[in-house]
Amino acid sequence: MLEQIDESNAHIFYELVQDYEDEFSSITGKEKNQDGKYSLDVDWRFPNIGYYWKQASSVVGFCIVESIDGSLEIVDFYVVPTCRKKKIGKNMAFAVFNKHPGPWQVRQILGDELAKKFWRRVIGDYTNENYTELQIDDPACGRRVCQRFNNLN
């Protein structure tokens, strides 16, 4: 079930995002600061919108949505490792896409093969393969793969 992140439950995000950053650090090269924490590039607060995915009463993932150049974009997406390969990520992505009709783009760093495979499969299923994919230059992250689609229908 999708639940919006807000001040009352943000502490969960700040714990999960450290796990996300730690897992992703082998690709990004990001290192922890003097407090043993990763600095955050993206947050759940306005103008972004953050969501948790809950199974029963447990938070098992999060997604951060941002509006960039007239398109919606998933800028952070995480499912705890023990909950992967159970369609949780797909269900969370579908719920977020359904909540926000319009043009979408989802980008991945070139070295993240698992993310590219995941998003190609999820977006392909969601759009019945009606999406485009291209490589773009991102000033902050370098060359990236980007899938674009529109779910206004």
Sequence and secondary structure as in RCSB ss.txt:
>XXXX:A:sequence
MLEQIDESNAHIFYELVQDYEDEFSSITGKEKNQDGKYSLDVDWRFPNIGYYWKQASSVVGFCIVESIDGSLEIV
DFYVVPTCRKKKIGKNMAFAVFNKHPGPWQVRQILGDELAKKFWRRVIGDYTNENYTELQIDDPACGRRVCQRFN
NLN
>XXXX:A:secstr
 EEE  TTTHHHHHHHHHHHHHHHHHHH     TTS    S  SSTTSEEEEEEETTEEEEEEEEEEETTEEEEE
EEEE GGGTTTTHHHHHHHHHHHHS SEEEEEEETT HHHHHHHHHHHHHHHTT  EEEEEEETTTEEEEEEEEE
   
